[in-house]
Amino acid sequence: MVEHGSELNFEELVLKNEGVVLVDFWAKWCGPCKMIAPVVEEISNEVTDAKFIKVDVDENENLANKYDIMSIPTLVVFKNGEPVETLVGFMPKDSLKEAVTKHL
């Protein structure tokens, strides 16, 4: 299941999480973001020992700036509250799933 993150709950959902969290930085108007959303949702149902969070960059500009989000979609893998991998643009399901599972 993919949860929606914001500046209000990001610390609780991501930074204080002991484990792996994939954060999908996206926007409603972004075509590639719409393409990757169902892929992220599918992976979230398969990889149950990681969390999956979506953050709308238009509604959460401070988070986007903090993590230097210049292009979307940008997916950042966090482990124990620290970013460990950044992926930019659309990618196949297998590649994205591997980027998450290798940090478990």
Residue pairs with C-beta under 8 A, 6 or more apart in sequence:
1 44
1 45
1 52
2 24
2 40
2 41
2 44
2 52
2 53
2 54
3 13
3 51
3 52
3 53
3 54
4 53
4 54
4 55
4 56
5 13
5 14
5 23
5 53
5 54
5 55
5 60
5 63
6 55
6 56
6 59
6 60
6 63
7 60
7 62
7 63
10 53
10 55
10 60
10 63
13 21
13 51
13 53
14 21
14 23
14 51
14 53
14 78
14 81
15 78
15 81
16 81
17 51
17 78
17 80
17 81
18 80
18 81
19 49
19 50
19 51
19 79
19 80
19 104
20 49
20 50
20 51
20 77
20 78
20 79
20 100
20 103
20 104
21 50
21 51
21 52
21 53
21 77
21 78
21 79
22 40
22 43
22 44
22 50
22 51
22 52
22 53
22 75
22 76
22 77
22 78
22 99
22 100
23 53
23 54
23 55
23 75
23 76
23 77
23 78
24 33
24 36
24 37
24 40
24 52
24 53
24 54
24 55
24 73
24 75
25 55
25 57
25 63
25 64
25 67
25 69
25 72
25 73
25 74
25 75
25 76
26 33
26 36
26 37
26 54
26 55
26 56
26 57
26 72
26 73
27 33
27 56
27 57
27 58
27 72
28 56
28 58
30 72
30 73
32 72
32 73
32 89
32 90
33 72
33 73
35 90
36 73
36 75
36 90
36 91
36 96
37 54
39 92
39 93
39 96
40 52
40 54
40 75
40 96
41 52
42 93
43 52
43 93
43 96
43 97
43 100
44 50
44 52
46 97
47 97
47 100
47 101
47 104
49 104
50 100
50 101
50 104
55 63
55 64
57 63
57 64
57 69
57 72
63 69
67 74
67 76
67 83
71 88
71 89
73 88
73 89
73 90
74 86
74 87
74 88
75 86
75 87
75 88
75 96
75 99
76 83
76 85
76 86
76 87
77 83
77 84
77 85
77 86
77 87
77 99
77 100
77 103
78 84
79 103
84 103
85 99
85 103
87 96
87 99
